[in-house]
C-alpha cells in the first residue's frame, strides 16, 4: 500500500526546476549585452541564477554599461525574449511535470514560486494545464508580487500564507543556491535538484540528483 503524502503543499521554483529555461535567459542576456560596451560572460549569467530580476538587471546594467533603458524596461525585454522560446515549446525538467501531475492526483496542493514576473509564470501554469489537462497549480507567487526577492524568504512565506499553511508543512523544490537558501530560511522542507549551478552540501540540506522516477510518497523522506 502506498504511504500517504506528508506534504500539505509543494512549492515549485520555475526556471531550471519546472522548466528548462535557463538557456533562454542566457540567450536573452547575450542579445541585450551585444548592444552595449561592457563585457558579459556565461559565468556572469550563472551568478544571477535564482536572484530577483530587479537585482539581476541592476547587475547587468552596471556590467554592460547600460544607460538608455531602465531596469523595468530590461525586465520586460528579457521576459519577452524567454517567452518567445517558451511559447514555441515548453521543455519540462526531467520528472518535474510527471511528479506535479501525480501530486495533484494525490490531492496535494501546489504553487509556483518564482522570481520571473507573473505573466511568464502564468504562461507556464497554462502550459502545464495544456500538457496534462489538470489544474495543477493553485497559486502563483512571482517576482513582481514580493518586495524582497530570493534568497530572502518572503516569496515562500507568502505562498504558504496564501495557501493557509505553515511553511514547515510545505515542500519547496529548487535548483539554485539563492532559491534553496530562500526556501530553507522560510522554514519549508527544502529540496535542491541541481541544474546549471552547483548546490553545496551541508548538514541538514536535502539534495537529490533528479526528479525522474520520484513518486509523491518519496517526499516523505524530507519530514
N, C-alpha and C positions, 0 to 999 in steps of 0.2 A: 504494500500500500504506500502511495506517495505521501511524504510528510507534508503537513500544512505549511504554508509560506509565512514566515515570521514578519517579513517586511510589511508595514502598513501602506507604504508607497515606495516607488522607485523614482528617483530624480535623475534625469539624464542630462549630462552635458551634450551639446550638439556637435560642434566642429571637432572632427577627429575621434569622436566617441560613438555618436549615432551615425553620422555620415562622413564619407571620405571627401572632405572639403578643404583640408589644409593646403593641398597643392593649388587649389583655385585661389585661395588667399595669397599665396606666394606669387601667382601669375598677376593678380590684380596689383600687388605691391610693386612688382617689377615694371608693369605697364606705367604706373604712376611715376616711379623713380626715373624712367627714361626721359621724362620731360624736365628734369631738374639737375643741377650741377653736382649735388652730393652723392657719394657712393652708398649703395645699398646692397648688402650681400645676403646670401642664403642664410648665413648664421645670424645676421641681424633679424631676419624674419622669424627664425626659430625662437629667438629670445623673447618674442612677443606672445608666444603660444599661451593661450588661456587668459591673457590680460584683457581689461576692458578696452573697447575701441577708442574712447577719448584719450586714454593714456597711451595706447599704441600709436594713434595718429599724431599725438604731440611728439612722441619719439621720432616717428618718421619725418614729421615736419622739420624738426631740428636737424636731423641727419641728412636729409635730402636737400635741404636749403629751400624749402617751400615758403613762399611769401605771398602768393597771389590768391590762394584759396584758404578757407577756414577749416578748422577741424571738423565741424559738422558737414561741410561740403565734401571733405575727404571721406568721411564715413559713408555718405550716400554713394559716392563714386566707387569705392571699394566694394560695398554691398552689391551695387549693380553688376560689377564685374563677376562676383561669385555667383550671384543669382542667374546670370547669363548661362553659366555652365549647369547649375542645378536644375534650371528649367528645361534643359535638354534631356538630362537623365540624372537621377539621384543614385549615387553609388553608396549603399549602406555598408557600414563597417561589418566585418565578418561576425556573424552570430547576433548582431545587435537587434535587428528588426525581428528576427525569429524569437529572441528572448522577450522582447517587448510584447509581441503578439501572445505568447504563452502566459506572460504575466497578466495581460488583460483578461484572457480566458480564465485565469485563476482568481480573478476578482481583485487584483492588486491595482491600486490607483497609481497613475504615472504623470510625471511633469517633465517638460523641457526647461532646463535652467542654463541659460547661455549668455555670453557676452556679445553675441551678434544681436542686431536690432530686431525688433518684433516682426517686421514684415518678412524677414528671412526665416525666422523661427516658425512663423505661421505657414510659410511655403513648405517647409519640411514636415510640419504636422499634417498638412493636407496631402503631401506625397505619401506619408505613412498610411493614411486612410485610403488613398487610391490604390496602394500596393496590397493592402490586406483586407479592405472592406470593413475595418474596425476603427472605432473612435478611440484610439489608444491613449491619447494624452488629454488628461482632464484640464490641465492649466499650462500656461507658458509664462515664465519669468525671463524677460530678455534684458539686454544691456541697457536699453532706454527705459526700463521700469525701475531701476535702482539708482541710488546716489553713489554708492560705493561698489566698484567692480571687483571681481576676483583679483587677488586672493583674499579680499575681505569676505566675511561670511554672509553679508546681507542677502545676497541672492538666494542662497539655500535656506536661510531663516525665513525669508519672505515666502518661498514656495511651501515650506512646511506649514506656515501660518495660514496661507490661503487654503490649504487642504484640511485645516483644523487639526493638525497633528503636531506632536513633539518631534523635533529633528532627530532625536535618538531612535524613533520608531521607523525612520526612513533610511533606505539605502541610496547613496549617491554614487554614480558611476562617472569617472573622469579619465581623461588621457593626458592631462598636463599637470605639472607640479603646481602652477598657480591655481588651477581648478581643484586639485586634490587638497591643497592647503586650505582653500575656501570651505570645502566640504567637511574637512576634519575640524576646522575652527568652529563651524556651525554645530558640531556635535552629531552629525549623521554617521551612519555606518558606511564609511567612505571606501570605495573600491577603485583602485587605479588599474587601467588597462592601457599599457604604453602604446604609442603610435609613432609620432615623428620625433618626440623628445624622450630622453631617459627619465625614468622616475626612480629617484634614490630610495633604497630600502632603509627603514628604520624600525625600531621596536614598536609593535602595535599597528604598523601600516600594512594594509591589505593590497597586494599587487598580484593580479592574475595575468598570464600572458595573452589570453584571448577569451572571447565570449563564445566561441564556437563550441557547441555541444553543452553549453550551460543551460540547465533547467531551473525554473523558479525556485525549487526547494534547495538548490545548491547555494543560494544566497543566505540560507540559514547559517552557514558557516561564519558569517560576519557578525552574528549575535552571540 
